[in-house]
Amino acid sequence: MKKITSAKNLASKESSPEKSNQIELAPPSVPQNADIPSMSDEDIIPFSPHPQAETISSKHRSFKRRPPVLPDDYRKLRTKIPAEDKKNHSERWIRVQEMRRGLIRPLRQNLATKNLNYTSHTYFNNLWAEAHVNLRSLLKEEKTRGTIAGSDLKQMFTILSEIFYKYLIVYKKMNETYDQMVHPQKRILVRKSLDLVITRLLEIRAALVSTESSEFYYFDELSYTEKIPPSEFDVPIPTYYYYDPPEQLVLRDRWYENIKEKNIKDVADRLALEKRIQFKLVEGEKWTKTSRVINDDDILIGGGSEEAPYIDQASIIMIQAMERARQGRMRYRVAKYLHDEEERAKTRKLNAKKQYMDVEKAVVIIQKIIRGFLARVRVRRQREEELELLGIRWTTPNESSLRGRAQLKCLRNEEELERAKERRRVTRRRNQKLFEEAQITILNRLRLIEAPDMAEEFKFQLRTWMLDIKETTGKLPSQIPKAEFGGSRFFICPDQLSDEVREKGKEATGKDQTKKSKQDRKKDKDNKKKDKKQVVKKKGQDLSIPKLDQPAYLDELVAVNTEYNRVWRGRNESENPDQKHEEHFIIHEKRGLIGDEVREQVDTALRAELALLKQALERKKGKKGKTKSKKRGKGRKGKAKRKGKRKKGKDMTPDRDLKSLVKELYDHNILQSYPTTRLDSLIGSCSLINGELRSFFSQNPHDPNTQNEERPMPGDANPLPTFGDVKRAIKDCIILPLGSQTVHQLSPHTKSVLICGPEGCGKKTLVNAICTELHATLFDLTADNIVGKYPGKPGLKMLIHLIDKVGHALAPVVLKIDNCEKTYMKKVPKTDKTEPRRLKKQLGKMLKTFQPGDQTILVGLSSEPWVAPFKLLKKDYQKIIYIPRPEYATRIQTWRNLLLPHSTFLHQDVHFSLLTKLSDGWTVGVIKKVVNSAIENHKKLIAKDETDKKYQNEDDPFTMMATKGAKISSVGKKFIHMDKFLEELSNYDPVFIEQEKAWNTWFNKTPLQKNRLANQSGSGGGAVKGEKKKSKKKRRNE
């Protein structure tokens, strides 16, 4: 039974405000216009607005927070707020006073309202507005600043880092806006600005790389001044790369699934057929192909078959011996049980004769034991909390500790936020679908209604133009340009055309040749000479001096910003609360498209009409115009033939569709599917000290000869990057440019990347992460994979053609070559029959065909790059990214993330910090193998114990005698100790110091690292000087 709270209990609770959880409310029986006498604090009785307040338990009341301390002026309950106060104050103030007086009930804010605060349309509209405000200020700076260049590398880096951070703020706001905005027509403009901002970030990144002479750069000074963690400078991958893949890539994934299902079905049918054939009885035989089943009757009686079955005597003797041994063991257990029972009976008799202990002594002993036990438990708990706080002892988030509760709360909030984002994505896709359907319906409607009137209007305009020219010149116009050169707009409304189309129209009509004067021709010649001089200057420039030019697409950025200010800035959208499409924008756009279509049709019709008019006029004058037309026709045919001869790259598979080509490559395992691995799920954080080390050693160079002196900073001027730095470099070099066609077309073009590092450092995992983030099409051109497939030169030509054709249709494309150093080996071992040098000549030709906008990249993986000549690697691979052995932070995060999901199996002696120190030198791949093998072995042991427990009967007297009546121990008490991980770790070889030195010496030969070392030695532009010296030596030898 629940306790019923009365008015006295409530009054007693009110007397102690610290324990009270109720709010003072007035009784509803008091009329509004009645005069309320003055009351003291003792006369105030807490009251609930519900008439059945006395029957409500205090546990189920709606208000459980502490009552607010009210001022003296508002102690009167159920009094109206004066009209003067209502006029002078805001609605929010009035609502708060009404809640304090008890006139209205405060609403409890639930999770839905919390989510609405984040996922409201106004939030993202304001975020978009903030991004454009920041972008407008950046565009003003770009116009006034111009090109940035300088020989002072440190000053150049600080300027570039500040610009990079400003653009990064704009990018993050636009990325979130584009992902969560629901209005389909706004998203078109956001996408344009987002792609242009990404392109500018990549250009600044290229300037930073040339400044630092390294693919890895750090913003330590800027993060210190701006009070920002270094992870905030990481450019996040645009969300539409992963959540909004193109339709052809979604269709490709469906094809993969269908091919897999079909292959599995074919294998199952083949195995079933083989099984039926194997067990099928042959006609005229009594025995099956496998074995004959022998019944008990055949053994005992000898019946059931004409021939007696064969029985081995040795097996019978062995079975008898085993059975006799079992019976002997059981007799031994029974005898031992009886003997133990006799011994226990004797001890019971002896104990019964002993005197009992004094009660006080027994109490003291019991208290001593219990207090000692409680003290040890308390000390152990304090130690565990301390180790947990320091991060040394492993823990799983739970409700028992403050930290665990906070972690669980953060996880729940993140999940709720992700669900809210996914809901907005669903509504966004629904609105996008409605927008596309509306475009089709409005286009068809305009074609039916407005297209005939447009055609009549355009015909009237053209005919009046033709008559005007005939009246002024006495002749009909020579021709109407094609649609490529502006069509009839070139003469009627040339202001609507762009500058490029106007120039093409002038060349087509021949106006520029007649109107050009001598001065214009001289200007053209001078401009050509200037262009040649600029090209020569660029060739002679010092490549070691970094610079950042103005963006070539600055006008496009300005146009996007002005369009936002003109159309969407401060727009009243009260009539469109669901943020769906607006039809008048669609009508305006489609009207222009229909106008272009109709104008093209009218132009073609009036070209024929103009030709007929010319022929009629020539007949009247008696002139022959047929010969000219024939000659022109022959000339045109000859030109067309010549143009046809110049075409390159014939389609070798014109009769096959894309689906069949995909199936062929997938069956040959050249086109591969990959496991979904997000880049953010890979363990590794960016470095926190490498930037400071670089700046310190650049100012205070270290002399390697003075080894005994104490050094103020550890390391050297070229610290190794962490795995987080490698992730950032791969993101900036590969993922960001490849995700969008416009970004790939405008940003610095990267054709190929070499990812090298020791075995198990995560090269293949990074390739899978790249393909997952981009939904890319992965072609595996490793020598082991393509051996025996498409043999000979014709087969290799067909393979490259299929890759090119499928890749253009299913962009973005990643071409992976594992062990790419074998392609450039001078001497291939005789034992290697994979033909690794098969693609050596074809790679250079393929790289030449890669153009900006194709969204294709070559990724090479190498564990021994020094095997190949460095010149050949440098020729084919544009960028080189080195993954060193993992540092302390990456290793401890790896151990934690791999072991915490299996915390039920771990013993308390598993020490993450000690494991990390002992695993120094081993790669992340080896650590994963160690954890997986240890967990699998432990699971096998548990499964074995469970099977043993299943077949053991506790009620059996023999098992009771064996266990002395005790129950069988549970399997959950068995844990994995730290020794198991160390035993598994000892089975693998680490990256030894000699190997690490070999890696460092090879990495110092790369172009960027060589240039960096030259800058540190004080020669400045050492790479360029070295090239000049080589050219001088060649000239001398010649």
DOTIDREN-234845 format. One record per residue (C-alpha): x, y, z; residue in one letter. Coordinates in steps of 0.5 Angstrom, whole numbers, plus 500, padded with zeros to 3 digits. Example, Ala and Ser with C-alpha at 12.3 -4.5 7.8 and 13.67 -1.06 7.14 Angstrom:
BEGIN
525491516a
527498514s
END
This chain:
BEGIN
500500500m
502507498k
502512504k
497518503i
500525505t
495529508s
495537509a
499536516k
505532513n
505537507l
505543513a
511539516s
515538510k
514546508e
517547515s
523544513s
525547506p
531543505e
527537504k
521540501s
520538494n
513542493q
512549490i
507553494e
500554490l
494557492a
487554493p
483554487p
477556491s
479563492v
475568487p
479572483q
476579484n
476577492a
480581497d
485577500i
487579507p
495580509s
498573511m
504572514s
509566512d
506561518e
499562515d
501560508i
499553506i
502549501p
496547496f
496543489s
492545483p
489538483h
483537487p
485530489q
492533492a
491529498e
491522495t
497523491i
503520493s
509525494s
513520489k
508521483h
508529484r
509533478s
514538481f
520535484k
525541484r
526545490r
521551491p
524558488p
525563494v
520569492l
520576494p
516579499d
512583493d
510576490y
508572496r
500573495k
498567492l
493567486r
493575485t
493578478k
498581475i
497589474p
495591467a
501597468e
506591469d
503587463k
504593459k
511595461n
514588461h
515583456s
511576455e
516572458r
517576464w
509576465i
509568464r
515567469v
510571474q
504567473e
508561474m
511564480r
504566483r
501559481g
496562476l
499557470i
503551471r
510550468p
511546462l
516540463r
521540457q
522533454n
527530449l
523532443a
523540445t
530539446k
531536439n
527541436l
532547439n
537544435y
534541429t
529547427s
530550420h
531557423t
538555426y
540552420f
538559416n
542563421n
548558421l
548559413w
547567414a
553567419e
557563414a
556568408h
558574413v
564570414n
565569407l
564576405r
569578409s
574573406l
572575399l
574583401k
581580403e
582576397e
581582393k
585587396t
591582398r
592579391g
598574391t
602572397i
609570396a
615570401g
622567402s
621568410d
618561411l
616562418k
612568417q
609565410m
606559415f
603564420t
600568414i
597561411l
595558417s
591564419e
587564412i
586557413f
583557419y
578563417k
576558411y
575552415l
570556420i
566557414v
567550411y
564547417k
558552418k
556550410m
558543411n
553542417e
548547413t
548543407y
547536411d
541538415q
538543411m
531541408v
529546403h
531543396p
532549392q
537552398k
541546398r
543548391i
546554392l
549551399v
553546395r
556551390k
559555395s
561549399l
565546393d
568552392l
570553399v
573546399i
577548393t
580554396r
582550403l
586545398l
589550395e
592553401i
594546404r
598546397a
601552399a
602550406l
606543404v
610547400s
612552405t
614546410e
616542405s
612536408s
606533407e
605534415f
604540418y
602543425y
598549428f
601549435d
602556435e
595558432l
592553437s
596556443y
594563441t
586562439e
586557445k
583551440i
585544441p
589541435p
584537433s
579543431e
584544425f
582538422d
578538416v
572534416p
570530410i
563533407p
557529410t
554528403y
560524400y
558518405y
550520406y
549522399d
552517394p
550518386p
545514383e
550510379q
554508385l
548505389v
546501383l
553498383r
552496390d
546492388r
549489382w
555487387y
549484392e
546480386n
552477383i
554475390k
547472391e
548468384k
555466386n
553463392i
546460389k
551456384d
556454389v
550451393a
547448387d
553444385r
555442391l
548439392a
548435385l
555432387e
552430394k
546427390r
551423385i
555421390q
550417394f
546415389k
545407388l
548404382v
543400378e
545392380g
549394386e
547393393k
552397396w
553405396t
559408394k
561411401t
560406406s
555400408r
550401415v
551395419i
545393424n
545390430d
541384428d
547383423d
552383428i
548378433l
544374428i
548374422g
542376418g
540382414g
545380408s
548374405e
555375407e
557376414a
560383416p
568383418y
569385425i
576387427d
579383433q
584388435a
579393436s
575389440i
581388445i
582395445m
575397447i
575391453q
581394456a
578401456m
572399459e
576395464r
580401466a
574405467r
571400472q
577400476g
577408476r
570407479m
571402484r
577406486y
573412487r
568409491v
573406496a
576413497k
569416498y
568410504l
575411507h
574419507d
567418510e
570414516e
576419517e
570425517r
566421522a
572420527k
574428527t
567429528r
567425535k
574429537l
571436535n
565434540a
569433546k
573439545k
570445550q
567451546y
570458546m
569464550d
563468547v
567475548e
573472545k
569470539a
566476538v
573480538v
576475533i
570476528i
570484529q
577483527k
576479521i
570483519i
574490520r
580488516g
576485511f
572492510l
578496511a
582492505r
575493501v
575500502r
583501500v
582497494r
576501492r
580507493q
586505489r
581503483e
578509483e
585513483e
587508477l
581509473e
582517474l
589517471l
587512466g
591506468i
586501470r
581499464w
574501466t
567500462t
562506463p
557504468n
552507473e
556506479s
561511478s
561519477l
565518471r
561512468g
555516469r
557522465a
560517460q
554514459l
550520459k
554523453c
553517449l
546517450r
546525448n
550523442e
546517440e
540522440e
543527436l
545522431e
538520431r
535527430a
540528424k
538522421e
530524421r
532531418r
536527412r
529523411v
525529411t
530532406r
530526401r
523526401r
523534400n
528533394q
524527391k
518532391l
522537388f
524533382e
517531381e
515538381a
520540376q
518534371i
510536372t
512544371i
516543365l
511539361n
506544363r
510550361l
511546354r
504545353l
501552355i
507557353e
511554348a
507555342p
506563344d
514563345m
515560338a
510565334e
514571338e
521568336f
519567329k
516574329f
522577332q
527573327l
523575321r
522583322t
530582323w
531579317m
526585313l
530590317d
537588314i
534587307k
531594308e
538597310t
543593306t
539591300g
541583302k
538578306l
543576312p
548571310s
546566316q
544565323i
549562327p
548555331k
546554338a
553553340e
555560338f
549564341g
544562335g
539568333s
540571340r
547573337f
544578333f
537580337i
539580344c
547579345p
547582352d
544575354q
550571352l
557570356s
563573353d
566566351e
559565346v
560572343r
567571341e
565564338k
559567335g
564573332k
569568329e
563564326a
560570323t
566573320g
565579324k
572580327d
576579321q
572585317t
572589323k
579588326k
584594325s
592594324k
592596332q
588591334d
592586330r
598589334k
595588340k
594581339d
601580337k
604583343d
599579348n
602573345k
609575346k
607577353k
604570355d
611567352k
615571357k
611569363q
611562361v
619563361v
619566367k
615561370k
620556368k
626559371g
622561378q
625558384d
620553386l
623553394s
619560394i
612558396p
606562394k
598563394l
595566388d
588569388q
583564387p
581563379a
574562381y
573568385l
568571381d
564565382e
564566389l
562573389v
556571384a
554565390v
555571395n
551576391t
545571389e
544569397y
544576399n
539578393r
534572394v
535568401w
538573405r
532576410g
527572406r
520571410n
518564410e
512564414s
508561409e
513555408n
514552415p
515545412d
521548408q
519545401k
520547394h
517554391e
514553385e
515560382h
523559382f
522552378i
517556373i
523561372h
528556371e
524552366k
521557362r
528559360g
530552358l
524552354i
525558351g
532555349d
529549346e
524553342v
529558340r
533553337e
527549333q
525556330v
532558328d
533551324t
526552321a
528559319l
535557316r
531553311a
526559310e
532563309l
535559304a
529558300l
528566300l
535566297k
534561292q
528565290a
532572289l
537568285e
532565280r
529572279k
536575278k
538570274g
544567278k
546560279k
548559286g
548551286k
555550284t
557554290k
553550294s
556544291k
563546292k
561548299r
558541301g
564537298k
569541302g
565540308r
565533307k
572533306g
573536313k
568532316a
572526314k
579529316r
576530323k
573523323g
580520322k
583524328r
579521333k
582517338k
580511343g
575506339k
570503343d
573495344m
566493347t
560497343p
555492344d
556490351r
552494357d
555496363l
552491367k
555485364s
562489364l
562490371v
560482372k
566480368e
571484372l
567482379y
568475377d
575476375h
576479382n
579485379i
573490381l
572488388q
568490394s
571492400y
569492408p
565499410t
571502415t
570509416r
576514417l
574517424d
573510426s
581508425l
584509432i
589515432g
590522434s
594528431c
601530434s
601535440l
608537440i
611536433n
610543431g
613546437e
619541436l
620543429r
620551431s
625550436f
630546432f
629551427s
631556431q
636552435n
639547431p
642541434h
649539433d
650531432p
657531435n
655534442t
652528444q
654528452n
650535453e
644535456e
638537451r
632542453p
628538448m
627531446p
627529439g
630532433d
628537427a
624532423n
619528428p
616522425l
608523424p
603520428t
597516425f
592522426g
597526422d
597520416v
589520416k
589528415r
594527410a
590522406i
584526407k
587532404d
590529398c
585523396i
578524399i
577531399l
579532392p
575526389l
569526392g
566532388s
567533380q
567540381t
573540387v
577535383h
577540377q
579546380l
583544386s
591542385p
590535381h
593529384t
594523380k
597518384s
599517391v
604512394l
603509402i
609506405c
610503411g
612497415p
607491415e
601491419g
601499420c
594500416g
595501409k
590496406k
585499412t
586506409l
585504402v
578501405n
577507409a
578511402i
573507398c
568507404t
568515405e
567516397l
563510395h
569509390a
569503385t
576499387l
580496382f
585491384d
591491379l
596487384t
601483380a
598477384d
591478383n
591479375i
596474374v
593469368g
587474367k
587477360y
594474358p
598477352g
598484350k
591484347p
589482353g
592487357l
589492352k
582490353m
583490361l
585497361i
580499356h
575496361l
578499367i
577506363d
570505361k
567502367v
571507371g
568513367h
561511368a
562509376l
567515378a
570516383p
575510382v
581508386v
586503383l
590499388k
597496387i
599492393d
607491393n
608496388c
615496388e
616489385k
613493378t
620497378y
625491380m
631490375k
631483376k
625479378v
626472382p
625466378k
621463384t
616469382d
611467377k
606473378t
609477372e
610484377p
613488371r
607487367r
604494368l
611498368k
610501361k
602502362q
602505368l
605512365g
600511359k
594511364m
597517368l
597521362k
590520361t
588522368f
585529367q
582534372p
574532373g
575524372d
575523379q
581517378t
587516383i
592511383l
594508390v
600504391g
602500397l
609498399s
612495405s
619495402e
620501397p
628501397w
627495393v
625499387a
629504383p
627511387f
627515380k
622510377l
617511383l
618518383k
616518376k
609515377d
607517384y
606524385q
606524393k
609519398i
606518405i
610514410y
606511416i
612510421p
611505427r
605507432p
607511438e
605511445y
598514444a
596510438t
598504442r
594505448i
588507445q
589501440t
589496447w
583500450r
579500444n
580492443l
580490450l
574494453l
569490449p
571484452h
572486459s
568481462t
574476460f
579480463l
583480469h
585486474q
592485473d
591487465v
595494465h
594498459f
600502460s
605497462l
602493455l
603499451t
610500454k
612493452l
609493445s
613498443d
616497436g
610492434w
605495429t
597496430v
596490426g
600485430v
596488436i
590486433k
592479431k
594478439v
588480442v
584476437n
588470438s
587471445a
580472446i
579466441e
583461445n
579463451h
572463448k
574456446k
576454453l
570456455i
566452450a
570446452k
568447459d
561448458e
561442454t
564438460d
559441464k
553439460k
555432460y
557432467q
551430472n
551433479e
546428482d
551422480d
554419486p
561418482f
561426480t
559427488m
564423490m
569426485a
567433487t
566432495k
559434494g
561441492a
558444486k
561445479i
565451479s
562456474s
566458467v
565466469g
570466474k
576464469k
579470466f
585472461i
591474465h
596479462m
601473461d
597471455k
597477451f
605477452l
606470450e
602472444e
606478442l
612474443s
610470437n
611476432y
617480430d
617488432p
620493427v
627493429f
632499430i
635497424e
629497420q
627503422e
634507420k
633504413a
626507413w
628514415n
634514410t
629512404w
624517407f
630522407n
631521399k
624523397t
623530394p
620534400l
624531405q
630532401k
628540400n
626540408r
633538410l
636543405a
633548408n
635546415q
642546413s
641553411g
642552403s
635554402g
632552395g
637546395g
633542391a
633547385v
641548386k
642541386g
638540379e
642546376k
649543378k
647536375k
645540368s
652543368k
655537369k
651534363k
653540359r
660539360r
660532359n
657533352e
END
